[in-house]
Amino acid sequence: MKARIHVYLKPGVLDPQGVAVATSLNHLGFDEVTAARQGKLIELDLDGADADAAQARVKEMCDKLLANPVIESYDIELSA
């Protein structure tokens, strides 16, 4: 089983990397870009076939290490 975790900053949290991306794109002529947010993607290979158990374990991993719940949110996608 494979887990994909998308981690992103919560609304209202300053995102200097996102600002730099948007500014750089504007300087390159992509004037339609008005804002950007930077995030990260984490892919995990997991043993087992129980999707509910895998979802719970990956959530635990996110809460303990992969995301900072104070300033970040995350989405989990599981696939076989």
mmCIF file of the N, C-alpha and C atoms, coordinates in Angstrom:
data_MODEL
# 
_entry.id   MODEL 
# 
loop_
_atom_site.group_PDB 
_atom_site.id 
_atom_site.type_symbol 
_atom_site.label_atom_id 
_atom_site.label_alt_id 
_atom_site.label_comp_id 
_atom_site.label_asym_id 
_atom_site.label_entity_id 
_atom_site.label_seq_id 
_atom_site.pdbx_PDB_ins_code 
_atom_site.Cartn_x 
_atom_site.Cartn_y 
_atom_site.Cartn_z 
_atom_site.occupancy 
_atom_site.B_iso_or_equiv 
_atom_site.pdbx_formal_charge 
_atom_site.auth_seq_id 
_atom_site.auth_comp_id 
_atom_site.auth_asym_id 
_atom_site.auth_atom_id 
_atom_site.pdbx_PDB_model_num 
ATOM 1   N N  . MET A 1 1  ? 0.851  -1.170 0.000   1.00 0.00 ? 1  MET A N  1 
ATOM 2   C CA . MET A 1 1  ? 0.000  0.000  0.000   1.00 0.00 ? 1  MET A CA 1 
ATOM 3   C C  . MET A 1 1  ? 0.900  1.237  0.000   1.00 0.00 ? 1  MET A C  1 
ATOM 4   N N  . LYS A 1 2  ? 0.440  2.299  -0.656  1.00 0.00 ? 2  LYS A N  1 
ATOM 5   C CA . LYS A 1 2  ? 1.187  3.545  -0.731  1.00 0.00 ? 2  LYS A CA 1 
ATOM 6   C C  . LYS A 1 2  ? 0.348  4.651  -0.103  1.00 0.00 ? 2  LYS A C  1 
ATOM 7   N N  . ALA A 1 3  ? 1.020  5.491  0.680   1.00 0.00 ? 3  ALA A N  1 
ATOM 8   C CA . ALA A 1 3  ? 0.372  6.667  1.265   1.00 0.00 ? 3  ALA A CA 1 
ATOM 9   C C  . ALA A 1 3  ? 1.044  7.908  0.710   1.00 0.00 ? 3  ALA A C  1 
ATOM 10  N N  . ARG A 1 4  ? 0.229  8.858  0.320   1.00 0.00 ? 4  ARG A N  1 
ATOM 11  C CA . ARG A 1 4  ? 0.714  10.174 -0.104  1.00 0.00 ? 4  ARG A CA 1 
ATOM 12  C C  . ARG A 1 4  ? 0.146  11.189 0.866   1.00 0.00 ? 4  ARG A C  1 
ATOM 13  N N  . ILE A 1 5  ? 1.028  11.955 1.493   1.00 0.00 ? 5  ILE A N  1 
ATOM 14  C CA . ILE A 1 5  ? 0.614  12.950 2.466   1.00 0.00 ? 5  ILE A CA 1 
ATOM 15  C C  . ILE A 1 5  ? 0.974  14.325 1.919   1.00 0.00 ? 5  ILE A C  1 
ATOM 16  N N  . HIS A 1 6  ? -0.024 15.168 1.766   1.00 0.00 ? 6  HIS A N  1 
ATOM 17  C CA . HIS A 1 6  ? 0.167  16.547 1.337   1.00 0.00 ? 6  HIS A CA 1 
ATOM 18  C C  . HIS A 1 6  ? 0.131  17.412 2.593   1.00 0.00 ? 6  HIS A C  1 
ATOM 19  N N  . VAL A 1 7  ? 1.223  18.088 2.889   1.00 0.00 ? 7  VAL A N  1 
ATOM 20  C CA . VAL A 1 7  ? 1.325  18.954 4.065   1.00 0.00 ? 7  VAL A CA 1 
ATOM 21  C C  . VAL A 1 7  ? 1.383  20.395 3.579   1.00 0.00 ? 7  VAL A C  1 
ATOM 22  N N  . TYR A 1 8  ? 0.575  21.249 4.180   1.00 0.00 ? 8  TYR A N  1 
ATOM 23  C CA . TYR A 1 8  ? 0.527  22.642 3.762   1.00 0.00 ? 8  TYR A CA 1 
ATOM 24  C C  . TYR A 1 8  ? 0.267  23.526 4.969   1.00 0.00 ? 8  TYR A C  1 
ATOM 25  N N  . LEU A 1 9  ? 0.683  24.788 4.864   1.00 0.00 ? 9  LEU A N  1 
ATOM 26  C CA . LEU A 1 9  ? 0.487  25.730 5.956   1.00 0.00 ? 9  LEU A CA 1 
ATOM 27  C C  . LEU A 1 9  ? -0.985 26.082 6.101   1.00 0.00 ? 9  LEU A C  1 
ATOM 28  N N  . LYS A 1 10 ? -1.402 26.281 7.336   1.00 0.00 ? 10 LYS A N  1 
ATOM 29  C CA . LYS A 1 10 ? -2.775 26.702 7.598   1.00 0.00 ? 10 LYS A CA 1 
ATOM 30  C C  . LYS A 1 10 ? -2.964 28.134 7.100   1.00 0.00 ? 10 LYS A C  1 
ATOM 31  N N  . PRO A 1 11 ? -4.210 28.490 6.769   1.00 0.00 ? 11 PRO A N  1 
ATOM 32  C CA . PRO A 1 11 ? -4.475 29.871 6.351   1.00 0.00 ? 11 PRO A CA 1 
ATOM 33  C C  . PRO A 1 11 ? -4.043 30.844 7.449   1.00 0.00 ? 11 PRO A C  1 
ATOM 34  N N  . GLY A 1 12 ? -3.487 31.951 7.045   1.00 0.00 ? 12 GLY A N  1 
ATOM 35  C CA . GLY A 1 12 ? -3.052 32.970 7.995   1.00 0.00 ? 12 GLY A CA 1 
ATOM 36  C C  . GLY A 1 12 ? -1.612 32.820 8.453   1.00 0.00 ? 12 GLY A C  1 
ATOM 37  N N  . VAL A 1 13 ? -1.002 31.667 8.203   1.00 0.00 ? 13 VAL A N  1 
ATOM 38  C CA . VAL A 1 13 ? 0.401  31.462 8.560   1.00 0.00 ? 13 VAL A CA 1 
ATOM 39  C C  . VAL A 1 13 ? 1.262  32.048 7.439   1.00 0.00 ? 13 VAL A C  1 
ATOM 40  N N  . LEU A 1 14 ? 2.233  32.887 7.818   1.00 0.00 ? 14 LEU A N  1 
ATOM 41  C CA . LEU A 1 14 ? 3.109  33.488 6.817   1.00 0.00 ? 14 LEU A CA 1 
ATOM 42  C C  . LEU A 1 14 ? 3.854  32.414 6.033   1.00 0.00 ? 14 LEU A C  1 
ATOM 43  N N  . ASP A 1 15 ? 3.971  32.628 4.730   1.00 0.00 ? 15 ASP A N  1 
ATOM 44  C CA . ASP A 1 15 ? 4.625  31.668 3.841   1.00 0.00 ? 15 ASP A CA 1 
ATOM 45  C C  . ASP A 1 15 ? 5.657  32.402 2.981   1.00 0.00 ? 15 ASP A C  1 
ATOM 46  N N  . PRO A 1 16 ? 6.852  32.674 3.539   1.00 0.00 ? 16 PRO A N  1 
ATOM 47  C CA . PRO A 1 16 ? 7.849  33.413 2.757   1.00 0.00 ? 16 PRO A CA 1 
ATOM 48  C C  . PRO A 1 16 ? 8.290  32.692 1.490   1.00 0.00 ? 16 PRO A C  1 
ATOM 49  N N  . GLN A 1 17 ? 8.310  31.361 1.494   1.00 0.00 ? 17 GLN A N  1 
ATOM 50  C CA . GLN A 1 17 ? 8.670  30.629 0.272   1.00 0.00 ? 17 GLN A CA 1 
ATOM 51  C C  . GLN A 1 17 ? 7.616  30.834 -0.801  1.00 0.00 ? 17 GLN A C  1 
ATOM 52  N N  . GLY A 1 18 ? 6.356  30.819 -0.414  1.00 0.00 ? 18 GLY A N  1 
ATOM 53  C CA . GLY A 1 18 ? 5.280  31.062 -1.364  1.00 0.00 ? 18 GLY A CA 1 
ATOM 54  C C  . GLY A 1 18 ? 5.358  32.460 -1.963  1.00 0.00 ? 18 GLY A C  1 
ATOM 55  N N  . VAL A 1 19 ? 5.659  33.445 -1.117  1.00 0.00 ? 19 VAL A N  1 
ATOM 56  C CA . VAL A 1 19 ? 5.814  34.823 -1.598  1.00 0.00 ? 19 VAL A CA 1 
ATOM 57  C C  . VAL A 1 19 ? 6.967  34.895 -2.592  1.00 0.00 ? 19 VAL A C  1 
ATOM 58  N N  . ALA A 1 20 ? 8.075  34.231 -2.287  1.00 0.00 ? 20 ALA A N  1 
ATOM 59  C CA . ALA A 1 20 ? 9.230  34.240 -3.197  1.00 0.00 ? 20 ALA A CA 1 
ATOM 60  C C  . ALA A 1 20 ? 8.883  33.592 -4.532  1.00 0.00 ? 20 ALA A C  1 
ATOM 61  N N  . VAL A 1 21 ? 8.131  32.504 -4.507  1.00 0.00 ? 21 VAL A N  1 
ATOM 62  C CA . VAL A 1 21 ? 7.719  31.837 -5.746  1.00 0.00 ? 21 VAL A CA 1 
ATOM 63  C C  . VAL A 1 21 ? 6.843  32.767 -6.578  1.00 0.00 ? 21 VAL A C  1 
ATOM 64  N N  . ALA A 1 22 ? 5.839  33.383 -5.958  1.00 0.00 ? 22 ALA A N  1 
ATOM 65  C CA . ALA A 1 22 ? 4.937  34.275 -6.684  1.00 0.00 ? 22 ALA A CA 1 
ATOM 66  C C  . ALA A 1 22 ? 5.697  35.469 -7.264  1.00 0.00 ? 22 ALA A C  1 
ATOM 67  N N  . THR A 1 23 ? 6.579  36.056 -6.473  1.00 0.00 ? 23 THR A N  1 
ATOM 68  C CA . THR A 1 23 ? 7.360  37.201 -6.928  1.00 0.00 ? 23 THR A CA 1 
ATOM 69  C C  . THR A 1 23 ? 8.266  36.818 -8.097  1.00 0.00 ? 23 THR A C  1 
ATOM 70  N N  . SER A 1 24 ? 8.926  35.676 -7.981  1.00 0.00 ? 24 SER A N  1 
ATOM 71  C CA . SER A 1 24 ? 9.814  35.221 -9.060  1.00 0.00 ? 24 SER A CA 1 
ATOM 72  C C  . SER A 1 24 ? 9.037  34.950 -10.341 1.00 0.00 ? 24 SER A C  1 
ATOM 73  N N  . LEU A 1 25 ? 7.874  34.331 -10.222 1.00 0.00 ? 25 LEU A N  1 
ATOM 74  C CA . LEU A 1 25 ? 7.056  34.080 -11.408 1.00 0.00 ? 25 LEU A CA 1 
ATOM 75  C C  . LEU A 1 25 ? 6.621  35.389 -12.055 1.00 0.00 ? 25 LEU A C  1 
ATOM 76  N N  . ASN A 1 26 ? 6.254  36.381 -11.229 1.00 0.00 ? 26 ASN A N  1 
ATOM 77  C CA . ASN A 1 26 ? 5.898  37.699 -11.772 1.00 0.00 ? 26 ASN A CA 1 
ATOM 78  C C  . ASN A 1 26 ? 7.073  38.308 -12.525 1.00 0.00 ? 26 ASN A C  1 
ATOM 79  N N  . HIS A 1 27 ? 8.286  38.210 -11.963 1.00 0.00 ? 27 HIS A N  1 
ATOM 80  C CA . HIS A 1 27 ? 9.471  38.766 -12.612 1.00 0.00 ? 27 HIS A CA 1 
ATOM 81  C C  . HIS A 1 27 ? 9.789  38.050 -13.924 1.00 0.00 ? 27 HIS A C  1 
ATOM 82  N N  . LEU A 1 28 ? 9.371  36.805 -14.042 1.00 0.00 ? 28 LEU A N  1 
ATOM 83  C CA . LEU A 1 28 ? 9.587  36.046 -15.273 1.00 0.00 ? 28 LEU A CA 1 
ATOM 84  C C  . LEU A 1 28 ? 8.480  36.274 -16.299 1.00 0.00 ? 28 LEU A C  1 
ATOM 85  N N  . GLY A 1 29 ? 7.544  37.151 -15.973 1.00 0.00 ? 29 GLY A N  1 
ATOM 86  C CA . GLY A 1 29 ? 6.495  37.489 -16.925 1.00 0.00 ? 29 GLY A CA 1 
ATOM 87  C C  . GLY A 1 29 ? 5.173  36.778 -16.721 1.00 0.00 ? 29 GLY A C  1 
ATOM 88  N N  . PHE A 1 30 ? 5.051  36.002 -15.681 1.00 0.00 ? 30 PHE A N  1 
ATOM 89  C CA . PHE A 1 30 ? 3.792  35.314 -15.399 1.00 0.00 ? 30 PHE A CA 1 
ATOM 90  C C  . PHE A 1 30 ? 2.942  36.198 -14.484 1.00 0.00 ? 30 PHE A C  1 
ATOM 91  N N  . ASP A 1 31 ? 2.419  37.269 -15.065 1.00 0.00 ? 31 ASP A N  1 
ATOM 92  C CA . ASP A 1 31 ? 1.715  38.285 -14.297 1.00 0.00 ? 31 ASP A CA 1 
ATOM 93  C C  . ASP A 1 31 ? 0.374  37.815 -13.749 1.00 0.00 ? 31 ASP A C  1 
ATOM 94  N N  . GLU A 1 32 ? -0.147 36.715 -14.275 1.00 0.00 ? 32 GLU A N  1 
ATOM 95  C CA . GLU A 1 32 ? -1.433 36.218 -13.793 1.00 0.00 ? 32 GLU A CA 1 
ATOM 96  C C  . GLU A 1 32 ? -1.336 35.583 -12.398 1.00 0.00 ? 32 GLU A C  1 
ATOM 97  N N  . VAL A 1 33 ? -0.120 35.301 -11.927 1.00 0.00 ? 33 VAL A N  1 
ATOM 98  C CA . VAL A 1 33 ? 0.066  34.717 -10.597 1.00 0.00 ? 33 VAL A CA 1 
ATOM 99  C C  . VAL A 1 33 ? -0.063 35.825 -9.563  1.00 0.00 ? 33 VAL A C  1 
ATOM 100 N N  . THR A 1 34 ? -1.045 35.701 -8.690  1.00 0.00 ? 34 THR A N  1 
ATOM 101 C CA . THR A 1 34 ? -1.266 36.718 -7.659  1.00 0.00 ? 34 THR A CA 1 
ATOM 102 C C  . THR A 1 34 ? -0.791 36.257 -6.286  1.00 0.00 ? 34 THR A C  1 
ATOM 103 N N  . ALA A 1 35 ? -0.654 34.958 -6.082  1.00 0.00 ? 35 ALA A N  1 
ATOM 104 C CA . ALA A 1 35 ? -0.173 34.427 -4.803  1.00 0.00 ? 35 ALA A CA 1 
ATOM 105 C C  . ALA A 1 35 ? 0.228  32.973 -5.001  1.00 0.00 ? 35 ALA A C  1 
ATOM 106 N N  . ALA A 1 36 ? 1.087  32.493 -4.114  1.00 0.00 ? 36 ALA A N  1 
ATOM 107 C CA . ALA A 1 36 ? 1.496  31.088 -4.140  1.00 0.00 ? 36 ALA A CA 1 
ATOM 108 C C  . ALA A 1 36 ? 1.687  30.623 -2.701  1.00 0.00 ? 36 ALA A C  1 
ATOM 109 N N  . ARG A 1 37 ? 1.442  29.340 -2.469  1.00 0.00 ? 37 ARG A N  1 
ATOM 110 C CA . ARG A 1 37 ? 1.673  28.727 -1.164  1.00 0.00 ? 37 ARG A CA 1 
ATOM 111 C C  . ARG A 1 37 ? 2.587  27.534 -1.383  1.00 0.00 ? 37 ARG A C  1 
ATOM 112 N N  . GLN A 1 38 ? 3.559  27.384 -0.523  1.00 0.00 ? 38 GLN A N  1 
ATOM 113 C CA . GLN A 1 38 ? 4.526  26.288 -0.610  1.00 0.00 ? 38 GLN A CA 1 
ATOM 114 C C  . GLN A 1 38 ? 4.074  25.170 0.321   1.00 0.00 ? 38 GLN A C  1 
ATOM 115 N N  . GLY A 1 39 ? 4.181  23.942 -0.120  1.00 0.00 ? 39 GLY A N  1 
ATOM 116 C CA . GLY A 1 39 ? 3.845  22.789 0.710   1.00 0.00 ? 39 GLY A CA 1 
ATOM 117 C C  . GLY A 1 39 ? 4.849  21.685 0.471   1.00 0.00 ? 39 GLY A C  1 
ATOM 118 N N  . LYS A 1 40 ? 4.518  20.508 0.966   1.00 0.00 ? 40 LYS A N  1 
ATOM 119 C CA . LYS A 1 40 ? 5.396  19.362 0.717   1.00 0.00 ? 40 LYS A CA 1 
ATOM 120 C C  . LYS A 1 40 ? 4.549  18.117 0.517   1.00 0.00 ? 40 LYS A C  1 
ATOM 121 N N  . LEU A 1 41 ? 5.116  17.183 -0.219  1.00 0.00 ? 41 LEU A N  1 
ATOM 122 C CA . LEU A 1 41 ? 4.483  15.899 -0.484  1.00 0.00 ? 41 LEU A CA 1 
ATOM 123 C C  . LEU A 1 41 ? 5.392  14.811 0.076   1.00 0.00 ? 41 LEU A C  1 
ATOM 124 N N  . ILE A 1 42 ? 4.830  13.930 0.861   1.00 0.00 ? 42 ILE A N  1 
ATOM 125 C CA . ILE A 1 42 ? 5.577  12.808 1.424   1.00 0.00 ? 42 ILE A CA 1 
ATOM 126 C C  . ILE A 1 42 ? 4.909  11.533 0.938   1.00 0.00 ? 42 ILE A C  1 
ATOM 127 N N  . GLU A 1 43 ? 5.693  10.613 0.360   1.00 0.00 ? 43 GLU A N  1 
ATOM 128 C CA . GLU A 1 43 ? 5.174  9.322  -0.089  1.00 0.00 ? 43 GLU A CA 1 
ATOM 129 C C  . GLU A 1 43 ? 5.768  8.225  0.781   1.00 0.00 ? 43 GLU A C  1 
ATOM 130 N N  . LEU A 1 44 ? 4.904  7.347  1.255   1.00 0.00 ? 44 LEU A N  1 
ATOM 131 C CA . LEU A 1 44 ? 5.329  6.225  2.089   1.00 0.00 ? 44 LEU A CA 1 
ATOM 132 C C  . LEU A 1 44 ? 4.858  4.923  1.473   1.00 0.00 ? 44 LEU A C  1 
ATOM 133 N N  . ASP A 1 45 ? 5.696  3.897  1.490   1.00 0.00 ? 45 ASP A N  1 
ATOM 134 C CA . ASP A 1 45 ? 5.288  2.540  1.143   1.00 0.00 ? 45 ASP A CA 1 
ATOM 135 C C  . ASP A 1 45 ? 4.996  1.819  2.452   1.00 0.00 ? 45 ASP A C  1 
ATOM 136 N N  . LEU A 1 46 ? 3.837  1.177  2.526   1.00 0.00 ? 46 LEU A N  1 
ATOM 137 C CA . LEU A 1 46 ? 3.384  0.541  3.761   1.00 0.00 ? 46 LEU A CA 1 
ATOM 138 C C  . LEU A 1 46 ? 3.118  -0.941 3.545   1.00 0.00 ? 46 LEU A C  1 
ATOM 139 N N  . ASP A 1 47 ? 3.423  -1.744 4.552   1.00 0.00 ? 47 ASP A N  1 
ATOM 140 C CA . ASP A 1 47 ? 3.023  -3.150 4.565   1.00 0.00 ? 47 ASP A CA 1 
ATOM 141 C C  . ASP A 1 47 ? 1.581  -3.249 5.043   1.00 0.00 ? 47 ASP A C  1 
ATOM 142 N N  . GLY A 1 48 ? 0.874  -4.272 4.590   1.00 0.00 ? 48 GLY A N  1 
ATOM 143 C CA . GLY A 1 48 ? -0.491 -4.504 5.044   1.00 0.00 ? 48 GLY A CA 1 
ATOM 144 C C  . GLY A 1 48 ? -1.504 -4.094 4.004   1.00 0.00 ? 48 GLY A C  1 
ATOM 145 N N  . ALA A 1 49 ? -2.724 -4.614 4.165   1.00 0.00 ? 49 ALA A N  1 
ATOM 146 C CA . ALA A 1 49 ? -3.786 -4.358 3.196   1.00 0.00 ? 49 ALA A CA 1 
ATOM 147 C C  . ALA A 1 49 ? -5.015 -3.714 3.821   1.00 0.00 ? 49 ALA A C  1 
ATOM 148 N N  . ASP A 1 50 ? -5.013 -3.507 5.126   1.00 0.00 ? 50 ASP A N  1 
ATOM 149 C CA . ASP A 1 50 ? -6.167 -2.928 5.816   1.00 0.00 ? 50 ASP A CA 1 
ATOM 150 C C  . ASP A 1 50 ? -6.108 -1.404 5.701   1.00 0.00 ? 50 ASP A C  1 
ATOM 151 N N  . ALA A 1 51 ? -6.962 -0.841 4.853   1.00 0.00 ? 51 ALA A N  1 
ATOM 152 C CA . ALA A 1 51 ? -6.938 0.598  4.591   1.00 0.00 ? 51 ALA A CA 1 
ATOM 153 C C  . ALA A 1 51 ? -7.272 1.410  5.836   1.00 0.00 ? 51 ALA A C  1 
ATOM 154 N N  . ASP A 1 52 ? -8.218 0.956  6.639   1.00 0.00 ? 52 ASP A N  1 
ATOM 155 C CA . ASP A 1 52 ? -8.591 1.699  7.845   1.00 0.00 ? 52 ASP A CA 1 
ATOM 156 C C  . ASP A 1 52 ? -7.432 1.754  8.840   1.00 0.00 ? 52 ASP A C  1 
ATOM 157 N N  . ALA A 1 53 ? -6.744 0.629  9.021   1.00 0.00 ? 53 ALA A N  1 
ATOM 158 C CA . ALA A 1 53 ? -5.588 0.594  9.927   1.00 0.00 ? 53 ALA A CA 1 
ATOM 159 C C  . ALA A 1 53 ? -4.461 1.464  9.389   1.00 0.00 ? 53 ALA A C  1 
ATOM 160 N N  . ALA A 1 54 ? -4.234 1.419  8.070   1.00 0.00 ? 54 ALA A N  1 
ATOM 161 C CA . ALA A 1 54 ? -3.189 2.228  7.466   1.00 0.00 ? 54 ALA A CA 1 
ATOM 162 C C  . ALA A 1 54 ? -3.500 3.712  7.620   1.00 0.00 ? 54 ALA A C  1 
ATOM 163 N N  . GLN A 1 55 ? -4.746 4.087  7.406   1.00 0.00 ? 55 GLN A N  1 
ATOM 164 C CA . GLN A 1 55 ? -5.161 5.490  7.565   1.00 0.00 ? 55 GLN A CA 1 
ATOM 165 C C  . GLN A 1 55 ? -4.875 5.967  8.989   1.00 0.00 ? 55 GLN A C  1 
ATOM 166 N N  . ALA A 1 56 ? -5.226 5.161  9.968   1.00 0.00 ? 56 ALA A N  1 
ATOM 167 C CA . ALA A 1 56 ? -5.012 5.527  11.367  1.00 0.00 ? 56 ALA A CA 1 
ATOM 168 C C  . ALA A 1 56 ? -3.526 5.651  11.690  1.00 0.00 ? 56 ALA A C  1 
ATOM 169 N N  . ARG A 1 57 ? -2.719 4.725  11.183  1.00 0.00 ? 57 ARG A N  1 
ATOM 170 C CA . ARG A 1 57 ? -1.280 4.765  11.454  1.00 0.00 ? 57 ARG A CA 1 
ATOM 171 C C  . ARG A 1 57 ? -0.613 5.973  10.784  1.00 0.00 ? 57 ARG A C  1 
ATOM 172 N N  . VAL A 1 58 ? -1.006 6.262  9.555   1.00 0.00 ? 58 VAL A N  1 
ATOM 173 C CA . VAL A 1 58 ? -0.424 7.408  8.857   1.00 0.00 ? 58 VAL A CA 1 
ATOM 174 C C  . VAL A 1 58 ? -0.842 8.709  9.544   1.00 0.00 ? 58 VAL A C  1 
ATOM 175 N N  . LYS A 1 59 ? -2.074 8.782  10.009  1.00 0.00 ? 59 LYS A N  1 
ATOM 176 C CA . LYS A 1 59 ? -2.508 9.968  10.764  1.00 0.00 ? 59 LYS A CA 1 
ATOM 177 C C  . LYS A 1 59 ? -1.645 10.136 12.007  1.00 0.00 ? 59 LYS A C  1 
ATOM 178 N N  . GLU A 1 60 ? -1.371 9.039  12.695  1.00 0.00 ? 60 GLU A N  1 
ATOM 179 C CA . GLU A 1 60 ? -0.513 9.081  13.881  1.00 0.00 ? 60 GLU A CA 1 
ATOM 180 C C  . GLU A 1 60 ? 0.894  9.571  13.508  1.00 0.00 ? 60 GLU A C  1 
ATOM 181 N N  . MET A 1 61 ? 1.427  9.093  12.379  1.00 0.00 ? 61 MET A N  1 
ATOM 182 C CA . MET A 1 61 ? 2.743  9.529  11.911  1.00 0.00 ? 61 MET A CA 1 
ATOM 183 C C  . MET A 1 61 ? 2.749  11.036 11.639  1.00 0.00 ? 61 MET A C  1 
ATOM 184 N N  . CYS A 1 62 ? 1.682  11.513 11.024  1.00 0.00 ? 62 CYS A N  1 
ATOM 185 C CA . CYS A 1 62 ? 1.586  12.940 10.715  1.00 0.00 ? 62 CYS A CA 1 
ATOM 186 C C  . CYS A 1 62 ? 1.550  13.773 11.991  1.00 0.00 ? 62 CYS A C  1 
ATOM 187 N N  . ASP A 1 63 ? 0.744  13.330 12.936  1.00 0.00 ? 63 ASP A N  1 
ATOM 188 C CA . ASP A 1 63 ? 0.598  14.082 14.180  1.00 0.00 ? 63 ASP A CA 1 
ATOM 189 C C  . ASP A 1 63 ? 1.868  14.070 15.021  1.00 0.00 ? 63 ASP A C  1 
ATOM 190 N N  . LYS A 1 64 ? 2.660  13.013 14.923  1.00 0.00 ? 64 LYS A N  1 
ATOM 191 C CA . LYS A 1 64 ? 3.871  12.904 15.737  1.00 0.00 ? 64 LYS A CA 1 
ATOM 192 C C  . LYS A 1 64 ? 5.130  13.446 15.064  1.00 0.00 ? 64 LYS A C  1 
ATOM 193 N N  . LEU A 1 65 ? 5.205  13.410 13.721  1.00 0.00 ? 65 LEU A N  1 
ATOM 194 C CA . LEU A 1 65 ? 6.459  13.776 13.062  1.00 0.00 ? 65 LEU A CA 1 
ATOM 195 C C  . LEU A 1 65 ? 6.300  14.542 11.756  1.00 0.00 ? 65 LEU A C  1 
ATOM 196 N N  . LEU A 1 66 ? 5.432  14.103 10.888  1.00 0.00 ? 66 LEU A N  1 
ATOM 197 C CA . LEU A 1 66 ? 5.438  14.587 9.513   1.00 0.00 ? 66 LEU A CA 1 
ATOM 198 C C  . LEU A 1 66 ? 4.850  15.985 9.329   1.00 0.00 ? 66 LEU A C  1 
ATOM 199 N N  . ALA A 1 67 ? 4.003  16.427 10.254  1.00 0.00 ? 67 ALA A N  1 
ATOM 200 C CA . ALA A 1 67 ? 3.393  17.752 10.159  1.00 0.00 ? 67 ALA A CA 1 
ATOM 201 C C  . ALA A 1 67 ? 3.388  18.397 11.536  1.00 0.00 ? 67 ALA A C  1 
ATOM 202 N N  . ASN A 1 68 ? 3.481  19.702 11.544  1.00 0.00 ? 68 ASN A N  1 
ATOM 203 C CA . ASN A 1 68 ? 3.362  20.464 12.785  1.00 0.00 ? 68 ASN A CA 1 
ATOM 204 C C  . ASN A 1 68 ? 1.909  20.903 12.907  1.00 0.00 ? 68 ASN A C  1 
ATOM 205 N N  . PRO A 1 69 ? 1.121  20.256 13.778  1.00 0.00 ? 69 PRO A N  1 
ATOM 206 C CA . PRO A 1 69 ? -0.315 20.542 13.834  1.00 0.00 ? 69 PRO A CA 1 
ATOM 207 C C  . PRO A 1 69 ? -0.651 21.963 14.271  1.00 0.00 ? 69 PRO A C  1 
ATOM 208 N N  . VAL A 1 70 ? 0.290  22.693 14.802  1.00 0.00 ? 70 VAL A N  1 
ATOM 209 C CA . VAL A 1 70 ? 0.038  24.075 15.205  1.00 0.00 ? 70 VAL A CA 1 
ATOM 210 C C  . VAL A 1 70 ? -0.081 24.979 13.980  1.00 0.00 ? 70 VAL A C  1 
ATOM 211 N N  . ILE A 1 71 ? 0.778  24.754 12.970  1.00 0.00 ? 71 ILE A N  1 
ATOM 212 C CA . ILE A 1 71 ? 0.789  25.657 11.813  1.00 0.00 ? 71 ILE A CA 1 
ATOM 213 C C  . ILE A 1 71 ? 0.495  24.969 10.488  1.00 0.00 ? 71 ILE A C  1 
ATOM 214 N N  . GLU A 1 72 ? 0.415  23.631 10.485  1.00 0.00 ? 72 GLU A N  1 
ATOM 215 C CA . GLU A 1 72 ? 0.224  22.908 9.228   1.00 0.00 ? 72 GLU A CA 1 
ATOM 216 C C  . GLU A 1 72 ? -1.014 22.014 9.275   1.00 0.00 ? 72 GLU A C  1 
ATOM 217 N N  . SER A 1 73 ? -1.589 21.815 8.106   1.00 0.00 ? 73 SER A N  1 
ATOM 218 C CA . SER A 1 73 ? -2.659 20.838 7.900   1.00 0.00 ? 73 SER A CA 1 
ATOM 219 C C  . SER A 1 73 ? -2.138 19.801 6.922   1.00 0.00 ? 73 SER A C  1 
ATOM 220 N N  . TYR A 1 74 ? -2.838 18.683 6.821   1.00 0.00 ? 74 TYR A N  1 
ATOM 221 C CA . TYR A 1 74 ? -2.403 17.655 5.888   1.00 0.00 ? 74 TYR A CA 1 
ATOM 222 C C  . TYR A 1 74 ? -3.599 16.867 5.379   1.00 0.00 ? 74 TYR A C  1 
ATOM 223 N N  . ASP A 1 75 ? -3.404 16.266 4.209   1.00 0.00 ? 75 ASP A N  1 
ATOM 224 C CA . ASP A 1 75 ? -4.374 15.358 3.599   1.00 0.00 ? 75 ASP A CA 1 
ATOM 225 C C  . ASP A 1 75 ? -3.647 14.043 3.330   1.00 0.00 ? 75 ASP A C  1 
ATOM 226 N N  . ILE A 1 76 ? -4.343 12.937 3.533   1.00 0.00 ? 76 ILE A N  1 
ATOM 227 C CA . ILE A 1 76 ? -3.770 11.604 3.311   1.00 0.00 ? 76 ILE A CA 1 
ATOM 228 C C  . ILE A 1 76 ? -4.510 10.932 2.181   1.00 0.00 ? 76 ILE A C  1 
ATOM 229 N N  . GLU A 1 77 ? -3.760 10.384 1.223   1.00 0.00 ? 77 GLU A N  1 
ATOM 230 C CA . GLU A 1 77 ? -4.319 9.577  0.142   1.00 0.00 ? 77 GLU A CA 1 
ATOM 231 C C  . GLU A 1 77 ? -3.690 8.181  0.233   1.00 0.00 ? 77 GLU A C  1 
ATOM 232 N N  . LEU A 1 78 ? -4.515 7.158  0.236   1.00 0.00 ? 78 LEU A N  1 
ATOM 233 C CA . LEU A 1 78 ? -4.032 5.776  0.243   1.00 0.00 ? 78 LEU A CA 1 
ATOM 234 C C  . LEU A 1 78 ? -4.372 5.121  -1.083  1.00 0.00 ? 78 LEU A C  1 
ATOM 235 N N  . SER A 1 79 ? -3.444 4.288  -1.573  1.00 0.00 ? 79 SER A N  1 
ATOM 236 C CA . SER A 1 79 ? -3.702 3.516  -2.779  1.00 0.00 ? 79 SER A CA 1 
ATOM 237 C C  . SER A 1 79 ? -3.050 2.162  -2.646  1.00 0.00 ? 79 SER A C  1 
ATOM 238 N N  . ALA A 1 80 ? -3.595 1.202  -3.369  1.00 0.00 ? 80 ALA A N  1 
ATOM 239 C CA . ALA A 1 80 ? -3.070 -0.158 -3.307  1.00 0.00 ? 80 ALA A CA 1 
ATOM 240 C C  . ALA A 1 80 ? -1.793 -0.312 -4.086  1.00 0.00 ? 80 ALA A C  1 
# 
